[in-house]
Amino acid sequence: MTAVPTPVPHAFLDRDGTIIREEHYLRDPARVALETGAVEGLRRLACAGFRLVVVSNQSGIGRGLLTEADVAAVNARLAALLAENGVKIASWHHCPHEPDLGCACRKPAPGLFRAAEALCPVDWAHSIMVGDKLSDVEAGLALDMKAALVTTGHGHRHVSWARTAGVPVAGGLDDIAAHFLGAFSPTPKEVAR
């Protein structure tokens, strides 16, 4: 009899504007720059037992502005930068479609999350989704996860909405990790609910 794998908590993370600095349709790996606090936050989440998974909308592919090879090269550069800092992403998932196609993988649709779940069972009740856009937060909430907004990237545009929805808001992944792990101490980038 085969043992059924035990579901594990996942930290689902948007890429652009959350882990790396936002750059419109990033295709050059040399331009990859980590967001302030990203490495510390990712390290803390991994040490707490979260499986780190990147879920990213990459509509530039569908628009003809990026190729799959461009996305792979940027991801490889990011993986190398994170590895230099002792962080490993368990799996990478992206949606290549334009927003108006109505696909099942563009966040907030669940396709990318289901692809991650096919690789490792997800403990949804103890998992989190962190990103800088409404679609990130909405995806997490729709799957009954905890969700949070970072004000890096485009996040500063959605602070009022997030606070009204009772979603934690912070300046970066380091503060979000501290918040979810129960070791949060107020700083100038205080997490608000």
Secondary structure, DSSP 8 states (H G I E B T S, - for coil): -------B-EEEE-SBTTTB---TT---GGG--B-TTHHHHHHHHHHTT-EEEEEEE-TTTTTTS--HHHHHHHHHHHHHHHHHTT---SEEEEE-S-GGG--SSSTTSSHHHHHHHHHS-B-GGG-EEEESSHHHHHHHHHTT-EEEEESTTTGGGGHHHHHHTT--EESSHHHHHHHHTT-----TT--B-
